Amino acid sequence: MAPSPAYALIATDLDGTLLRGDDTVSERTLSALARAARTGARHLVVTGRPAPRVRPLLAALGCTGLAVCGQGAQVYDAGADRLLWSVRLDREQAEAALGKIEAEVGQVYAAVDQDGVDGLTLTEPGYRMPHPTLPAVRVGRRDDLWGAPISKVLLRHATLSDDALAAVARSVVGPLATVTMSGPGTVELQPCGVTKATGLALAAERLGIAAERSLAFGDMPNDVPMFRWAAHGVAMADAHPELKAVADEVTTSNEDDGIAVVLERLFPAG
């Protein structure tokens, strides 16, 4: 294990990692992040949530710097409330990918995250939001999802598990999109080649911090590219087996201050 000064960047996923089940961050974890910050380490949120769904959380955390949102499709400047970088998912490619998936598994239910700092999350009939606290707008039919540029598509199936749906999607979409799974009920299509690692690398470059000095925390398969990019990847206790397989260590759960447990060791008091 490298000494704590080697870690100048702490990249954390949100749901299932930094956040507890009630969308809050424990005082212990906040204290551990503050202690790391006093040594000069930067905290960077790297999440599948789009920028508009992250703004309130960043404000509550007092974050005014960069955040990586939308599975790496957006680099957001919280202080300036603007996107420094964003990639859109082409509508025709999204529709073609959906068609290929439905040809294999039957009907899926879709939602989209619109691009931009004020973009909406739109859901078609039958789609159920995996996070009930996140706002969404129901539309009348699938065609209504494409009224504005989007950053990603979210998918659900009536009977298939997330793992099974993601596996089928990966097998058929080819270069049309990148398939990720970021949480229960959250299989997603995003621009081809875009992952959390691409967004994290861009943000780290702006901060002048190399991958070799980066520490990452996560819990789901969408965090795999981030773990492979960072020097050290820490999976939560209840993380998906696919992420645990590439993690450098496993900590306690998000409910049991898993991030704080590691940071207190790496950034001891005094």
DALIN-V43288 format. One record per backbone hydrogen bond with DSSP energy under -1.0 kcal/mol. CO is the residue of the C=O (numbers start at 1). NH is the residue of the N-H. Records with the same first field share a line. If there is no record, write none. Layout:
BEGIN
CO: NH + NH
END
This chain:
BEGIN
3: 6
4: 7
8: 42
9: 215
10: 44
11: 217
12: 46
13: 18
14: 17 + 19
20: 23
24: 20
26: 30
27: 31
28: 32
29: 33
30: 34
31: 35
32: 36
33: 37
34: 38
36: 39 + 41
37: 40
42: 10
44: 12
45: 68
47: 71
49: 70
50: 53
51: 54 + 55
54: 58
55: 59
56: 60
57: 61
58: 63
64: 79
65: 78
67: 76
68: 47
69: 72 + 74
70: 73
73: 87
74: 69
75: 84 + 85
76: 67
77: 81 + 82
82: 77
85: 75
90: 94
91: 95
92: 96
93: 97
94: 98
95: 99
96: 100
97: 101
98: 102
99: 103
101: 104 + 105
102: 106
109: 156
110: 124
111: 154
112: 122
113: 151 + 152
116: 119
120: 114
121: 137
122: 112
123: 139
124: 127
131: 134
137: 123
141: 144
142: 145
143: 146
149: 115
150: 89
152: 113
153: 189
154: 111
155: 187
156: 109
161: 165
162: 166
163: 167
164: 168
165: 169
166: 170
167: 171
168: 172
169: 173
173: 176
178: 190
180: 188
181: 222
183: 186
186: 182
187: 155
188: 180
189: 153
190: 178
191: 194
195: 199
196: 200
197: 201
198: 202
199: 203
200: 204
201: 205
202: 206
203: 207
204: 209
210: 213
211: 214 + 231
213: 8 + 9
214: 231 + 232
215: 11
216: 234
217: 13
218: 236
219: 240
220: 223
221: 224
223: 227
224: 228
225: 229
226: 230
232: 216
233: 248 + 249
234: 218
235: 251
236: 239
240: 243 + 244
241: 245
243: 246
249: 235
253: 258
257: 261
258: 262
259: 263
260: 264
262: 266
263: 267
END
